[in-house]
Structure formats: C-alpha cells, structure tokens
Amino acid sequence: MNTKKRITSFFNIQYPIIQAGMVWVSGWKLASAVSNAGGLGLLGAGSMKPELLREHIQKCRAATQKPFGVNIPLLRHDVEDLIAVVVQEKVEIVFTSAGHPGRHIEKLKSNNIKVVHVVANIKQALKAEEVGCDAIVGEGVEAGGHNGGDEITTLCLIPQLVDAVKIHVIAAGGIADGRQIAAVICLGAEAVQIGTLFAATVESSAHENYKRKIVEAKDNDTVLSFRKVALMRMLKNEFALKAVQSEINGLSKEEMVSFLDHKREMKGIFEGDEINGAMEAGQSAGLVKEIYSVQQVFDKLIDEYTVAQKKLGK
C-alpha cells in the first residue's frame, strides 16, 4: 500500500491498518495477531480491570515483537489506574476515547507515549490537537458501539477533519473492505481503524454467536439507539429493538440508563446472548462474509486495495 507513509513511520508499522480496541473483543490474541500481520493492534481496556490489562499487555508483548497499543475510554471510573498500568508497563501508544484527553495528556506524554484520540466532529478534533494529541481517529456514525451525537458519516467527516487539523488523521466507521481504505486515503486520511471486521476473526475473544451474527448480517441489520444516554449502534435483536421502541415511547434518560445497565455488552459480545445482549457492530457487518484469521483479513484487504488503486490509475 503506497500512502504518504507518515502514519506508518510514526507507529513503525507496515500497513496503515489499525485494529480498534473494542470491549470484550480486543484481547492480547487479537492485538498481537494484528501487529504481527503488519498493522497496529490495540488492547481494549474498556472491559478490563487494571490488573487484567497488565496481564494482557504482558501476554501481548510476549506474542509479538511489533508495536501495539491500548485503547482507554476516559469515562471509566478507574481511568487513572488504567493509565498507571500503561505507564508502568511502558506501553508506547495509547488511543483514548469517550472523554477529554486534556485531563490526562501530560501524564501520558511525559512518559513518551504517543496519544491518539477518537473524535466525531471538528470541535473535538481541534481540542485534541490543542491539548497535544499526536493524531485523531475520525469516527463516522457507521461505526459499531458508541458514536457521536451529531451522526456525521465517515465520508463527510474525514475530509473536513483533514482540512481542519495538522496532526495525523485516521479514518474509522463502517470500513471493512480494501476499496474503502483506498477511498478514505483519497479523502486525505493516512490510515484506517477497523472494528467489526476484526471482531469476527478467529483471534477475537468475542463469543462465536456474536461472530456468527456479524457474518449473517445484511446491509440494514444494525440500528442506532440510546440517544439520550450515549448513541450506540448494534445488531438488531430483541434487546436492540426494545431499546428503539422505548425511545419512541419517551423513556427518560434515567430509565434508558437503567434499561442498558445490566452488563448488556458483556452478555451480547462475550457471552453470546443473542436475545438480551447488546451486540455492538458497525454497518460494515454487511460486508463481513466469513470468519477469517487476522492474516487472511490482511491478505484480503491488501488485495482489494491494490485492485482499487489500479482502477484509480495510480
């Protein structure tokens, strides 16, 4: 893949492909496999307590000699403890999300950690750049899990971010095909972050039921809900459709929080509860046709990207 190579040099990776740090999915097996394949693997600290994160960091380091990072949702009540583990274990790359990176940037940067923040609009991007983040992930509303309330699509968001900031821009949201990688590179992104496609791989720690539901999904099999709490995209099932109907019926924010707060993500993703679990996934699920190994995913993406690049006449 011939891109500007800035982001690949910055992370010291071969391909501009980053695996999202997803809850209940992104353990050491997935992260190390992505890094070994030439991308950047991320551990998803959002579903880990500090000591479990430490264990995954150590196992990931034993499984790969390549760079890897950790994704930390900043709204976690134990975020300081998670950051302390990252610092103690000398992790070199941290992706932050769901909060303001300025509150923790000094701690991370003073320990020579490269910091990337996930944003959903220009205002958030400019704040991330202002406080000293090295890069941003511009995530469109096509993405699985929690999304920005503005509901801006990847195709519209990325070129605006590229024009607005001077730091590295990584595209995310609905990407599961090499043709899409070529498209966002043309829009000015330097790399992609991919979630749902990697969530359905052999190395993912997600339940087989969840992986199967991704593979079975068609173009319209995801839905957005929980706008009063934190916008979430998930596969359609009984829980998701009840959530949508509850919003239509006018449930309050407090009632929606109560409706969600029963470890729904763990039930859906890790335990494979197809009825009562929140099976977070992006619109790209319609592009996922098989449960591949991580290496097979990379081979597929690179082949698709190469064909698309030739069509562009480059």
C-alpha positions as CSV (number, residue, x, y, z in Angstrom):
1,M,0.0,0.0,0.0
2,N,1.5,3.3,-1.1
3,T,0.3,6.1,1.1
4,K,2.1,9.1,2.4
5,K,3.7,6.7,4.9
6,R,3.6,9.3,7.6
7,I,1.4,7.3,10.0
8,T,3.2,4.0,9.2
9,S,6.5,5.7,10.1
10,F,5.1,7.3,13.2
11,F,3.8,4.0,14.6
12,N,6.6,1.9,12.9
13,I,4.1,-0.4,11.2
14,Q,4.0,-1.9,7.7
15,Y,0.4,-1.2,6.7
16,P,-1.9,1.8,7.6
17,I,-4.4,-0.6,9.3
18,I,-5.3,-0.2,12.9
19,Q,-7.5,-2.6,14.8
20,A,-10.0,-0.9,17.1
21,G,-9.7,-1.5,20.9
22,M,-13.1,-3.0,21.4
23,V,-14.7,-4.1,24.7
24,W,-14.9,-7.9,25.2
25,V,-13.2,-8.4,21.8
26,S,-9.7,-6.9,21.7
27,G,-7.5,-9.1,23.9
28,W,-3.9,-10.0,23.5
29,K,-4.5,-12.7,20.9
30,L,-6.2,-10.3,18.5
31,A,-3.9,-7.4,19.2
32,S,-0.7,-9.4,18.7
33,A,-2.0,-11.1,15.6
34,V,-2.8,-7.7,14.0
35,S,0.6,-6.3,14.9
36,N,2.3,-9.5,13.6
37,A,0.4,-9.1,10.3
38,G,1.9,-5.6,9.9
39,G,-0.8,-3.4,11.4
40,L,-1.3,-1.8,14.8
41,G,-3.1,-4.0,17.3
42,L,-4.9,-2.4,20.3
43,L,-5.9,-3.9,23.6
44,G,-9.4,-2.8,24.6
45,A,-9.1,-1.7,28.2
46,G,-12.8,-0.7,28.3
47,S,-13.7,-4.2,29.5
48,M,-10.6,-4.8,31.7
49,K,-9.8,-4.1,35.3
50,P,-6.2,-2.7,35.8
51,E,-4.6,-6.0,36.7
52,L,-6.3,-7.8,33.8
53,L,-5.0,-5.1,31.5
54,R,-1.5,-5.6,32.9
55,E,-1.8,-9.4,32.1
56,H,-2.9,-8.7,28.5
57,I,-0.1,-6.2,28.0
58,Q,2.5,-8.7,29.1
59,K,1.0,-11.6,27.1
60,C,0.8,-9.3,24.0
61,R,4.4,-8.3,24.4
62,A,5.4,-12.0,24.6
63,A,3.4,-12.8,21.5
64,T,4.8,-10.0,19.2
65,Q,7.9,-8.0,18.7
66,K,5.9,-5.4,16.8
67,P,4.3,-2.2,18.2
68,F,0.9,-2.4,19.8
69,G,-1.2,-0.1,21.9
70,V,-4.0,0.2,24.4
71,N,-7.4,1.9,24.0
72,I,-8.7,3.6,27.2
73,P,-12.2,5.0,27.5
74,L,-11.6,8.2,29.6
75,L,-15.0,8.0,31.3
76,R,-14.0,4.9,33.2
77,H,-14.1,5.5,36.9
78,D,-10.7,3.8,37.2
79,V,-9.1,5.6,34.3
80,E,-6.2,6.8,36.5
81,D,-5.4,3.2,37.5
82,L,-5.5,2.0,33.8
83,I,-3.2,4.8,32.8
84,A,-0.8,3.9,35.7
85,V,-0.6,0.3,34.4
86,V,0.1,1.5,30.8
87,V,2.9,3.7,32.2
88,Q,4.3,1.0,34.4
89,E,4.3,-1.5,31.5
90,K,6.0,1.1,29.2
91,V,3.3,0.9,26.5
92,E,4.3,3.3,23.8
93,I,0.9,4.0,22.1
94,V,-2.4,4.9,23.7
95,F,-5.7,5.6,22.0
96,T,-8.2,7.5,24.1
97,S,-12.0,7.8,23.7
98,A,-15.2,8.9,25.4
99,G,-13.8,11.9,27.3
100,H,-11.5,14.9,27.2
101,P,-7.8,13.8,26.6
102,G,-6.5,17.1,28.1
103,R,-7.0,15.8,31.6
104,H,-4.5,13.0,31.1
105,I,-2.3,14.2,28.2
106,E,0.5,15.4,30.5
107,K,0.8,12.1,32.3
108,L,0.9,10.2,29.0
109,K,3.2,12.5,27.1
110,S,5.7,12.9,30.0
111,N,6.2,9.1,29.7
112,N,6.9,9.3,25.9
113,I,3.6,7.8,25.0
114,K,2.1,8.6,21.6
115,V,-1.5,9.7,22.1
116,V,-4.4,9.3,19.6
117,H,-7.9,10.5,20.5
118,V,-11.2,9.4,18.9
119,V,-13.4,12.2,17.7
120,A,-16.7,12.6,15.9
121,N,-16.7,16.2,14.8
122,I,-14.3,19.2,14.1
123,K,-14.7,20.8,17.5
124,Q,-13.5,17.6,19.2
125,A,-10.6,17.3,16.7
126,L,-9.4,20.8,17.3
127,K,-9.5,20.3,21.1
128,A,-7.5,17.1,20.7
129,E,-4.9,18.9,18.6
130,E,-4.8,21.9,21.0
131,V,-4.0,19.8,24.1
132,G,-1.2,17.9,22.3
133,C,-2.6,14.7,20.8
134,D,-0.4,13.3,18.1
135,A,-3.3,12.0,16.0
136,I,-7.0,11.7,15.8
137,V,-9.4,8.9,14.7
138,G,-12.3,10.5,12.9
139,E,-15.1,8.0,13.5
140,G,-18.3,8.2,11.4
141,V,-21.7,7.2,12.7
142,E,-21.5,4.0,10.7
143,A,-19.2,2.6,13.4
144,G,-20.3,0.0,15.9
145,G,-20.7,0.8,19.6
146,H,-20.9,4.3,20.9
147,N,-21.0,7.1,18.4
148,G,-21.0,10.9,18.2
149,G,-24.4,12.5,18.7
150,D,-24.0,14.6,15.5
151,E,-24.3,11.4,13.4
152,I,-21.8,12.6,10.8
153,T,-20.9,9.9,8.3
154,T,-17.3,8.9,7.6
155,L,-17.3,10.1,4.0
156,C,-18.3,13.6,5.1
157,L,-16.3,13.7,8.3
158,I,-12.8,12.7,7.1
159,P,-12.1,15.5,4.5
160,Q,-13.4,18.1,6.9
161,L,-11.0,16.9,9.6
162,V,-8.1,16.7,7.2
163,D,-8.7,20.4,6.3
164,A,-9.1,21.4,10.0
165,V,-6.1,19.9,11.7
166,K,-2.4,19.5,11.1
167,I,-2.0,16.2,13.1
168,H,-2.4,12.7,11.7
169,V,-6.0,11.7,10.7
170,I,-7.1,8.1,10.9
171,A,-10.5,7.2,9.3
172,A,-13.0,4.9,11.1
173,G,-16.6,3.9,10.9
174,G,-18.0,1.3,8.5
175,I,-14.7,0.2,7.0
176,A,-14.3,-3.5,6.2
177,D,-13.0,-3.6,2.6
178,G,-9.8,-2.6,0.8
179,R,-11.8,-0.4,-1.6
180,Q,-13.0,1.7,1.4
181,I,-9.4,2.0,2.5
182,A,-8.5,3.4,-0.9
183,A,-11.4,5.8,-0.7
184,V,-10.5,7.3,2.6
185,I,-6.9,7.6,1.6
186,C,-8.1,9.6,-1.3
187,L,-10.0,11.8,1.2
188,G,-6.8,12.6,3.0
189,A,-6.7,10.1,5.8
190,E,-3.4,8.4,6.5
191,A,-4.7,5.2,7.9
192,V,-7.9,3.3,8.8
193,Q,-9.2,1.9,12.1
194,I,-11.3,-1.2,11.7
195,G,-13.5,-2.8,14.3
196,T,-16.3,-5.1,13.2
197,L,-14.3,-7.0,10.7
198,F,-11.7,-7.8,13.3
199,A,-14.3,-8.6,15.9
200,A,-15.4,-11.5,13.7
201,T,-11.9,-13.0,13.3
202,V,-10.7,-16.3,14.7
203,E,-8.4,-14.5,17.2
204,S,-11.2,-12.2,18.6
205,S,-12.1,-13.0,22.2
206,A,-15.8,-12.5,21.3
207,H,-18.3,-15.3,21.6
208,E,-18.9,-17.5,18.5
209,N,-22.6,-16.5,18.5
210,Y,-21.6,-12.8,18.2
211,K,-19.2,-13.5,15.3
212,R,-21.9,-15.6,13.5
213,K,-24.4,-12.8,13.9
214,I,-22.0,-10.4,12.2
215,V,-21.4,-12.8,9.3
216,E,-25.2,-13.3,8.9
217,A,-25.9,-9.5,9.0
218,K,-27.1,-7.7,5.9
219,D,-27.0,-4.1,4.9
220,N,-29.8,-2.9,7.2
221,D,-29.2,-5.2,10.2
222,T,-27.8,-2.6,12.6
223,V,-29.7,0.1,14.5
224,L,-28.9,3.2,16.5
225,S,-30.4,3.8,19.9
226,F,-29.7,5.3,23.3
227,R,-29.5,8.9,22.0
228,K,-30.4,10.2,25.5
229,V,-27.6,8.3,27.1
230,A,-24.8,7.7,24.6
231,L,-25.6,6.9,21.0
232,M,-25.0,3.2,20.3
233,R,-25.0,1.1,17.1
234,M,-25.7,-2.6,17.5
235,L,-27.0,-5.5,15.6
236,K,-30.8,-5.8,15.6
237,N,-32.1,-8.3,18.1
238,E,-34.9,-8.3,20.7
239,F,-32.9,-6.0,23.1
240,A,-32.0,-3.5,20.4
241,L,-35.5,-3.3,19.0
242,K,-36.9,-2.8,22.5
243,A,-34.4,0.0,23.1
244,V,-35.5,1.7,19.9
245,Q,-39.2,1.4,20.9
246,S,-38.5,2.6,24.4
247,E,-37.0,5.8,23.0
248,I,-40.1,6.2,20.7
249,N,-42.3,5.8,23.8
250,G,-40.4,8.6,25.5
251,L,-38.5,6.9,28.3
252,S,-36.4,9.3,30.3
253,K,-32.6,9.4,30.3
254,E,-32.6,7.7,33.7
255,E,-35.0,5.0,32.5
256,M,-32.8,4.4,29.4
257,V,-29.7,4.1,31.6
258,S,-31.5,1.6,33.8
259,F,-32.6,-0.3,30.7
260,L,-29.0,-0.5,29.4
261,D,-27.2,-1.1,32.7
262,H,-27.2,-4.9,33.1
263,K,-23.9,-5.7,31.6
264,R,-25.6,-5.8,28.2
265,E,-22.4,-5.5,26.2
266,M,-20.8,-8.4,28.0
267,K,-23.9,-10.5,27.6
268,G,-24.1,-9.9,23.8
269,I,-20.4,-9.8,22.8
270,F,-18.6,-12.1,25.3
271,E,-21.4,-14.4,26.5
272,G,-23.2,-14.6,23.1
273,D,-26.7,-13.8,24.3
274,E,-28.5,-13.2,21.0
275,I,-31.7,-12.0,22.7
276,N,-30.9,-9.9,25.7
277,G,-27.3,-8.7,24.9
278,A,-26.1,-5.5,23.2
279,M,-24.3,-6.9,20.2
280,E,-22.4,-3.8,19.1
281,A,-21.4,-3.8,15.5
282,G,-21.0,-1.3,12.6
283,Q,-22.8,-1.0,9.3
284,S,-19.8,-2.8,7.8
285,A,-21.2,-6.0,9.2
286,G,-22.9,-6.4,5.8
287,L,-19.5,-6.6,4.2
288,V,-18.3,-9.4,6.5
289,K,-19.0,-12.8,4.8
290,E,-16.8,-15.2,6.7
291,I,-14.9,-15.7,10.0
292,Y,-11.3,-15.3,8.8
293,S,-8.0,-15.4,10.6
294,V,-6.3,-12.0,11.1
295,Q,-3.7,-12.8,8.4
296,Q,-6.5,-13.7,6.0
297,V,-8.2,-10.4,6.7
298,F,-4.9,-8.5,5.9
299,D,-4.4,-10.5,2.7
300,K,-8.0,-9.7,1.6
301,L,-7.8,-6.0,2.4
302,I,-4.4,-5.6,0.6
303,D,-5.7,-7.4,-2.5
304,E,-8.9,-5.3,-2.6
305,Y,-6.9,-2.1,-2.0
306,T,-4.5,-2.9,-4.8
307,V,-7.3,-3.5,-7.3
308,A,-9.0,-0.3,-6.3
309,Q,-5.7,1.6,-6.6
310,K,-5.2,0.3,-10.1
311,K,-8.7,1.5,-11.1
312,L,-7.8,4.9,-9.9
313,G,-4.9,4.9,-12.4
314,K,-2.1,5.0,-9.8
